[in-house]
Amino acid sequence: MEELLAGSASKVVDLVIASGVTLRGKVRSVSGGVAVIEDEDGRTFHVSVAHVAAFGEAAHTNSRPGFIA
């Protein structure tokens, strides 16, 4: 998973964490089992790669996974 996320560097992705939480943001870096994600508000999140259940490149729409529009 770490290599796959590292291949998405500088892309906006949707991450699904094992707990069911969804996070959208730009992949800034991935190393040591930690992905650094910056969301659209400029906040930085450090996510354990071991807890990422799924991810994919984000569609640029106003709807977001996990939210009812």
Buried (B, 14 or more C-beta within 10 A) or exposed (E): BBEEBBEBBEEBBBBBBEEEEBBBBBBBBBEEEBBBBBEEEEEEEEBEBEBBEEBEEBEEEEEBBEEEE
